[in-house]
Amino acid sequence: MEHLINRRVRDIQVSGIRKFANRVAQYPDAISLTIGQPDFQTPEHVKDAGKRAIDENKTTYTPNAGLPALREAASQFLARKYGLNYDPEQEILVTNGASEAIDITLRTILEEGCEVILPGPVYPGYEPILRLCGAVPVHVDTTNNGFRMTAELIRPHLTEKTRCIILPYPANPTGCTLSKEELEELAELLEGREIFILSDEIYSELVYDGSHHSIATHSGVRHQTIVINGLSKSHSMTGWRIGFTFAPAYLTQQMVKVHQYNVSCASSISQYAAIEALTRGIDDAEAMKREYRKRRDYAYERLKGMGFDIIQPQGAFYLFPSIQRFHLSSFDFATKLLEQERVAVVPGDAFSRYGEGYIRISYACSLETLERAMERIERFVQKLDGA
Ligand SMILES: Cc1ncc(COP(=O)(O)O)c(C=O)c1O
């Protein structure tokens, strides 16, 4: 009966991160730098709000779009932090993490044969969904442009079939961001074209140099932009599954239908905790950001000192050094590093073929762990250089 299963589902590849994680599981003593989630606890006051919601029996369905108070809080959070203005009643949806936000956005706007432009390397969460919609991914090679997908790089890929551009900055796996000027140029390029912009801003609270800018602040493209954000990274709430879409009413009205028949609503308990996070916890990310920044500076300097070709990331919690000088595939490099020095990193090809020749190092771990890992990586690299 397997042949009867939807071909597009059968064609989805197991994520490269997952594949490598299975290998890492065979080395329980390894130091893992593969983590894609914060190593901090959810703030106590947010956890308390979740516990209170349970004790007060706030455990029923909520409106499909999410609790009005949470949409209001999300609207104010975005206005205060990024100068974005979205109507909580008409333009905001509460989703099950940014993942579901990506899913309902793509399923609302894509059809058979549409093209979707996205950077390469890129977070692996988009491609399977757009393929399920029958759309075609068009990767833009950003490897010679500091991993930044700028207007200049996008222009030659625009065709009559282009339906959407995915703009995930600050980026996973590279930690790169786009400057205000680069976003302005992109907005100018896309304004007036019948192309949607999915702006995944899940790492917006983790920008170390300067501040985060959203393309949706450019009035010329606001009506074609869907901003995605959530609490997974900003408030260390990956397991609570709270994300958001911010999009014009004509889009939100359609997206809510996909969301409703998919999940009804996000968890009520998590939504009450999220209200706390976005009101009394509006600056909770600051302390975590200071820590991440220290780790970024440390790991970046260490890797540079070892001779890695590496771009200093400005956001998120990843480094993406090139390993091309070792003439090993990223999978072989990561496997040898794991086997010989018990350090786990993610092979770059998990992030599309444009990630081949790189590895992703996450610094969502203590500085002490990072120090131990860097010692081991240094030893490994010295051995490779001497070989
Ligand atoms: C760029 C990007 N978007 C979305 C997500 C998914 O976030 P969530 O856990 O809120 O579904 C991740 C998770 O790692 C991510 O890196």
The ligand as an SDF file (V2000), in Angstrom:
LIG
                    3D

 16 16  0  0  0  0  0  0  0  0999 V2000
   14.3710   30.4360   10.8620 C   0  0  0  0  0  0  0  0  0  0  0  0
   13.4220   29.6470   11.6820 C   0  0  0  0  0  0  0  0  0  0  0  0
   12.1030   29.7960   11.4810 N   0  0  0  0  0  0  0  0  0  0  0  0
   11.2070   29.0910   12.2030 C   0  0  0  0  0  0  0  0  0  0  0  0
   11.6000   28.1900   13.1690 C   0  0  0  0  0  0  0  0  0  0  0  0
   10.5450   27.4100   13.9230 C   0  0  0  0  0  0  0  0  0  0  0  0
   10.2320   28.0300   15.1240 O   0  0  0  0  0  0  0  0  0  0  0  0
    9.1360   27.4440   16.1200 P   0  0  0  0  0  0  0  0  0  0  0  0
    9.8460   26.6020   17.1140 O   0  0  0  0  0  0  0  0  0  0  0  0
    8.5190   28.6610   16.7690 O   0  0  0  0  0  0  0  0  0  0  0  0
    8.1550   26.6760   15.3280 O   0  0  0  0  0  0  0  0  0  0  0  0
   12.9570   28.0100   13.4280 C   0  0  0  0  0  0  0  0  0  0  0  0
   13.4070   27.0340   14.4330 C   0  0  0  0  0  0  0  0  0  0  0  0
   14.5560   26.7080   14.5840 O   0  0  0  0  0  0  0  0  0  0  0  0
   13.8980   28.7590   12.6750 C   0  0  0  0  0  0  0  0  0  0  0  0
   15.2200   28.6120   12.8690 O   0  0  0  0  0  0  0  0  0  0  0  0
  1  2  1  0
  2  3  1  0
  2 15  2  0
  3  4  2  0
  4  5  1  0
  5  6  1  0
  5 12  2  0
  6  7  1  0
  7  8  1  0
  8  9  2  0
  8 10  1  0
  8 11  1  0
 12 13  1  0
 12 15  1  0
 13 14  2  0
 15 16  1  0
M  END
$$$$
